[in-house]
Every structure is written in structure tokens, then in C-alpha cells.
Amino acid sequence: MAEEKTFNRWLVVVGALLIQISLGAIYIYSVFKPGLKENFPSWSNTDLALPSQLVLACFALSMIVAGRIQDKIGPRIIATIGGVLLGFGLLIASFAKDLAMFTIGFSVIGGFGIGAAYVCPIATCVKWFPDKRGLITGLAVAGFGAGGLVFTPVAKSFIASSGVMTTFLYLGIIFFIATIIGAQFMINPPAGYKPKGWNPPAPAAGTAAASKTDYTMGEMLATPQFWLLWLTYFAGCTAGLMIIMNTTNIWQSFSMLNFVKGMNTIPKDVYADIVTKGATAVIIVSILNAAGRIIWGKISDSIGRKTTLLVIFIFSGVIMLVLNGLSSYALYIFGVSCVGFCFGGFLALYPAFTADYFGTKNVGANYGFMFTAYGAGGLLGPWLAPKLMNVVQKIPFETIDKAGTALTKSYDAGSYVTSFMISGVMCLISAALVLVIKPPKGK
């Protein structure tokens, strides 16, 4: 096609960022939690966590199907369908009257839309940029991490002016429009494409060129390398999503337990400051999450993906083990930002690993299945923190409702040390597994 021969490959990156920034607003779910709790006071902590768990699982599962289809018919149509599903899902969620309806809209329909749209920029970018695979996959998914940065203040403003349920409607419209526009830039390169002046690196003496071998999904699943990568990806996502999806709640427990030592009830101005700092933490983690995708991706192009992944797992494992002691705001920001930074690296490296080890021809389907590790981590991580939280104290705090009436409520503040320890150990075990992973020998 003429448009393929003259197409500027960097426009694919522009479209990818537009799509991913919209999809990445999934990471600000903790910003919605206080409003959802106010609208649905009967929901328990695990009820509040359920939509965030299921949206990640549906997101990951839909990538398997969407990845295979986009490998056959191209990414533009699938990305467009993803935008339609996401907008429709949030529309349904905005009218929800109970947990089931909200979960169907936000998590199931919205999650399937996110997965369909998410796989297309990654699969398309790795085909256009074989010369910068780590950096470009980092850029392709950086927008997903930056979605929280862009949409946290937007969501807070909508919630303050219109309420949390109407906010889902407004965001659904925005995401629908942005994703549809970005989808139009999703065009595959012509067969045999390679960038001007670039040639594939020659394989090392005595080894097979795994990058020259295009595995089908079934062939990939038959390799031990896939399952080792899957297990380590699962561990990294468990730790990262545990923190990202609970950033606000964890900070509220840390801070309220500190403040209550000197007072019987948390005053409304102090509580408001705690909530504000929690939302600010979400923004900061989003920035580091996005930066980690680009920086770690670029580093992996220079020192190798295996070495980079080893460093990330050791770093994130150590931070998770000490996170419970980082209870002041500055230390808390440092800790959760480090986890977000490492998590961004996982999202950049595993698409590149999949293309490196199993080829680019079927990368949509192959990475779609690899990404089920993210879905499994999304089920475990966000659930593990509230489930294993040990309630230390029920803390009364003052707040003001929408009518301006002063109220005194109670907050269950607790310790998350058990879940932190579990995920930290999982990361360190993954570092050991990374040491034994080698490229497949080829078919």
C-alpha cells in the first residue's frame, strides 16, 4: 500500500501515546474509592477492591483474543473497537446502582475494551522499530503509566463538581474520542520492512538466532522460557499493582495512625490534608511509572534485557520488604515511587522480551498470552493488600458532606506488612529465576 511506503513511523508512536494515556487512567482507581464508598456505604474494603481486580483480569484476558485478531486483520480496527467498548463500559458504570452493575460496566466491558486497544500500539510499534525495541516499547506503554498523571486532577475536579458516578460518564466520553483518534495511526509496516541504514545484528557464534524465528502461540507455550518469563512477570505485577491500586488507602492508614497518637479525633482540616496527599501520591507514582517504562526500556537496549530485569527485581524486592517502615510522607513517596518506577520497567521489558525470544510476526497473540501474567498479578496484588491488612485501630475523623454538614466517621487503619513481605519475597525469587533464563534455541 502507498500509505505504508510513505508512512512516518513516529506517527505510530503519537497514536500509541494518545491511546495509552486514555487507557492508563485505570491506574487512578484509588481516587474513585472514597466517592464510591460514600455512594455505596455497604461496600466492604474487598468489595471496593473487586472492580480494580476484575478490570485488570479482563484487560489481560481480552489481549489474547485481540492480539490474535489484530495479527490477522491489522491493529486499526481492533483499537477502534477497544475505544468503543471502553466508552460504553464507563457509560454503564456511571448509571450503576449496585456492585454487580458497576463491575459489569467498569471491569468487564471496560476491561475488554482496554485490552483490545492496549495490545495494538505495542504490536505495531515493535514491528516499526526493530532498531530501538526496548526504548520504543517503553514509549508505547509510557502513556499508560502517565494516564494517572493526566487524569487524576481531571477526575478530582469532576468528582468535586459533579460526583463520582457522573465522573465515569465524562471520562468515558473523553476516552472514547481519544482512543478512536489514536487508533487511526495504527498501521502495520510493509512485509520485510526494516529502518533505513539498519540491519539485524548477527547472532553470537554457536547460538541460534531466536529473533529470526517466529513462534506461533502454541510453539511459544511449549518452551520453558515462556513459563519462566510468565512467573517473573506475575511476581512483578503483583507487587506493582498492589501499591498502585492501593496508594491512597495505604497512605491514609500510615498517616492516620501517626496523627491519632496525639489526638482523639482527626480534625477535618487534617483529614482533608491526608486525602490530598494521598491523591498527590497517585500522581507522583504515575510520573515514576511512566518514566520507568522509557528509562528501563532504553537501559535494556544498552546493557541487555536480562541484566536490566535482574536489577529491577532486586531493587523492587528490597523496597517492598522495607516499605512498612517508610511511614512519613517523604519516605512513603520515595518507597511507592520506587515500586512504580520498577513496575514501569516490567511493562516495557516484557513486550521486548517476547519479540526478542519469539519473533514479531505473531507478537500480538504471543504478548497477549504473556500479558495474562499481568492479569493474574492484577487479581492477586490489589486484593492481597486489603485482605491481609491487620486492622490496628478504628480512628474517628471529622469531615463535611456535600450539604456542608460536619460529620464524624470512623476509618479502619491497619498494617500492610504481611502483603508487603509476600510480594517482596516473590520479587527476589524472580531475580533468581531471571539468572537461569536463556533465549530459546529456535525451531
N, C-alpha and C positions, 0 to 999 in steps of 0.2 A: 504494500500500500504506500502511496506517496506520502501520506502523513507520517508513516513510520520512519521513512527515509530522512525526512526533514525535521522530525520532531526533536525539540531540545529536551534532553533527558532530565535537566534540572527542573523542568515544569512538573515532572512526576513527583519530585520532592516537595514542590509547592502544594500540589494536590494532596500528597500524603500528610503534610503537616496540617492542612485545613481539616481533613477528615479526623486525624488523630487527636487534635486539640478538642474537638467536639466529643469524641468517644471517651477521652480521658477524664471528662467530668464525672465518670463513675467513681473516681477516687475521692470525691468530696462528700461521699455518703454520710460521713460522720457529722457534717454541717447540718444535714437534714434531721439527724436523730432527735435533738431537743424539740423541734417543731412537731415531729411525728409522735413523740411521747406525749406532748401536750394535746394533740388532736386525738390520740388513742391511748389514754392513760392506763387501760387494761393490758396493754402490751408489756410483756416482761423484757428483760435485757436480751434474752435469747430470741424472743420474737423480733425485737428491733434488729438483731444481727442477721436474722434469716434472709431478708431480701438481699443483703450485701453478699451473703454466701451463695445464694442461688443465681444471682446475676453473673457472678464470676464463673460458676459452673456452666450455665447456659452459654455464656460467652465462649468458653473453651470448647464445648461440645459442638457448637454450630460451626466452628472453624474447620472441623474435619470435613463436613459436608460442603461448606462454602469453598474451602480450599480446593477440593477435587473438582468442583464445578467450574471455578474460575480458571483452573488449569486448562479446561476444555473449551470454554466459550469466551474467556477473557475477563479481566477484572472490572471493567467499567459497569457492566450490567449488575454484577453481584454487589459492588459497592453501592450502587444506587438503591438496590433492594434493601441493603442494610440500613441506609438512611431512612427509608420509608418505615421499616419495622421499628427502628428506634423512636422516631417521632410518634408513631401510633401507640407504642407501648407506654410512653410517658403521658400521652393523652388519656389513656385508660387509667393509669396510676393517679392522675390528678382528680379523677372522679371516684376514687376508691372509698368504700365505706367500711371495709374490714381488711384484715391482713391478707386473706386469700386473693381478693381482687387486686390489691396493691401489688402483691407478689407476682401475679399473672402479668400485669402490665409492666411494672418496672423491671422485674427479674427475668421472666420467661420471654415475653415478646421483645422487650428492650435488650435483654442479653443476647438473644439470637441475632438481633439487628447489629449489635456491637461486633459480634464475632464475624458476621458476614462482611461488614465494612472494614474491619481491622486487618484481616488476612490479605486483602488486595494490595494495599500500599507496600507491605513487606515483600510479598511475592514479586511484585512489579519492580521494586527498587533493586533487589538483589540481581535481577536479570539485566538491568540497565547499568549497574555499577560493579562489575566483577573486579575492577581495579581498586575499589575502595569499600569492600564489602562490610568490614567492621564499622567504619565511620558512617556509611550510608544507612545501615540497618539501625544504628544509633540515632541518626537524624530522623529516620522514618518513624521510629517509636518515641522520639523525644516529645513530640506533640502530645502523645498520650499521657506522659508524665506531667507536661505543662498544663494540661487541661484543668487541673486543680488550681493552679496559679491564676489562670484566666477567669475561671468561673466561680471560685469561692466568693470574691467580693460581689459578683453579679448575683449569685444565689442569695447571699446575705441581704442584699438590697431588696430583691424580690420578696424574700420571706418577711422582712420588716414592713414592707408596704402592702403586700397582698396576701401573706400567709403561705405556709409551706406547700399546701396542695396546689394552689394556683401557680406556684413557682415551677412545679413539674410541667404544667401546661406550657408556660412561657419558654422553659428550657427545651421542651420537646420541639417547639416551632423553630427555635434557633438551630438546634442540632440537625433537624430535618433539612433546612435550607443549606447550611454549611456543608453537610456531608454530600448532598446532591451535587453541589458545585464542585467540590473536590473530586468526586467520582469521575467527572468528565475528563480529568487529566490522567486517568488510569489506562494507559495504553502499553501493550507489550512491545518489546523491540522486535525487529525482523529476525527470522531464523539465522543463526550463525553470527549474530551481532557481537562485536567487540569494540571498545572505545578506540579512537584513533591513536596510534602510536603505542598501544598496549598489547602485549602478548601474554598468554597464560604462563606462569612460572613453571619451569621444568621440574618434575618430581625428583626427590633425592635419590641417589644411586641405590639400587637394590630394593626400592619400595614401589608400590603400585600407586598410580595417580588417582586417588579416591575422588578428586574433584572432577576427573574426566568421566566418572561413572555415574550415570543417572539411575538411581534406585527407584523402583516403584514403592508404594507404601508397604505392600506385603513383604518385599525384599528387605526394606529397612527394618521392619518389625522383627525379622529373623536374625538381626545382628545383636550381639551383646552390647555393642557401643550405644545403640539406641536406648536400651534399658538403663544403662549406667547414666547416660545423659538425662534421661527422664527422671530418675530418682534424685539426682542432684538438683535438677530444675525444680522439682516438687519441694525439696527442702528450702531452697532459696525463696521460693514464692510463699511458702508457709510463714517464714519469718517476716518477709517484707509486707505481705498483705495483712498480717496480724497487726502490725504497727500502723500502716496507712489507714486501715478501716476503723481503727480504734484510737487514733491520735488524740482526739478531743476528750474522749472518756477517760483514757489513762491519765492525761494531764489533770483533769478535774479531780480524780482520786488523789493523785500526788499532792496537788496544791491544797485541796480542802483538808486533808489530813494534817498538813503543816499549819494551816491557818487556825484550825479549830483548837489547837493546843493553847492558844491564848484567849479564846472567847467561847461562849456557849453556843452562839448562833452566828453564822456567816452573814454580815450585813449585805444589803442589796448592792451597794457600790463595789464591794469586794467580790461578790459573786459575779457581777457583770464584768469585772476586770478578768476574772478567771475564764469566763466564757470567751471573751475577746482574745485572750492569749491562746486559748485552745484553737480558735479559728485561724489565728496568725500562724500557729504551729503547722496547721494543714497547708497553708500557703508556702511556708519555708520548706517543708518536706517535699512539696510538689516541685519547687525550684530545683532542689538537690536530686530528686528523682529524674527530672528531665535532663539535668546536667550530667548525671551519671551515665545515661544512655549514650550521649555523644562522647564524653571523655573516655569511658571504659572501652567503647567501640573503637575509638581512634588508637588507644593504647594497644588493643589487641591486634591491630594491623601492624604495629611496630614490634611488639615483643612476643606475639603469638597468643592465641585464644586460651590455650591450656594454662599457660603461666598466669595470664590475667585472671582467669576464673579461679585459680588456686588462691591468689591474693585476695580476691573479693570474698571468697568463702571464709577464709581465716579472719579477715577484718570484721565481717558481719557477725560471725560466730562469737568473737570476743566481745563485741559491743552488746549483743543480746544477753550474754552472761552477766554483764555489769550494769545493765540498763536500770534495774530496780533501785540501784543506789544513786542514780542521777536524778534526784528529786527536785532540785532547784530549777527554776525556769531556764536559765542559761545552759545548765548541764543537760536538762531534758531535751532542749532544742538540739544540742550537739549530738546526743545519742540517737534520737529519732531521725535526724538529718543524715547521719552516717548510714543508718539502716536504709533510708530512702535512696541514698546515693548508690549503695551496693545493689539494691533491688533494680534500679535503673540499668545497672550493668548486666544483670541477668537477662533483662528484656532485650538488650542489644546483642549479647553474645550468642544466645541460643538460636536465633534465626540464622546467624552467620555460621555457627557450628553445623546446623542442619544442611545448609547449602554446601559447606566445605566437605562434609563427610558423605552426603547422599546426593549431591548434584542439584542443579537448578531447574531441570525440566519438570519435575513433579514437586517443586518446593512448596507450592500452595497446600497440597494434600499432606505432604510429609511434615511440614511445620505445623499444620493444623493438628495432626496427631501428637506431635511433640508438645504442643501447647496444652494438651489435656493435663499436663503436669501443673500448669498454672491454675487450671480449673480445680484440680484436686487440692492444691495449696490454698485456693480461694475458699473452698469448703471448710478446710481444717483451720487455717490461720485465724480468720475473723471470728470463728466460733470458739476456738480454744481459749482466747483471752477472757471473754465474759464467762465461759463455762467453768474455767478453773480459778477464776477470781475468788479470793477469800475475803469476804466482807469483814472489814476491820471495825467499822463504826457507821451507824446511821447518823448523818450530820444534818442538822436543821439549817436552812438558809432562807434568807429573805429575797423575794423577787416581786415584780409588778406584772400583772396580767395586762391584756390588751386594753381593758377598760380603765387602766390606771390604778387599780386597786392593789394595795400592798398585801402580799400573801407570805406565809411561812410554809415551806415544803421540806421534804427530807431527801437526802441523797445517800445512796449506798456506796460509800467509799471503801475500796479494798486494795489488796495486794495482788499484783500480776506476776509475782516472781516465778511461780511454777511454770506457767506458759512460756515465760522468757527463757528459762533454763532448758526446757524441752527443745525449743526452736534453735537455741544456741548450740546445743549438742548436735542437733541434726545438721547444722551448717558445718561444724568441724568434722563430722563423719564424712560429709560430702567432699570436703577438701581432700581427705584421704582417698576417696573414690576417684577424684579427678586425676590423681597421680597415676592410676592404672589404665586410664582411658587412652587408647591409641586409635588412629584412623583405621577404618575397615580396609581390608586388602584389595577390595574390588572384586567384581564378578568374573 
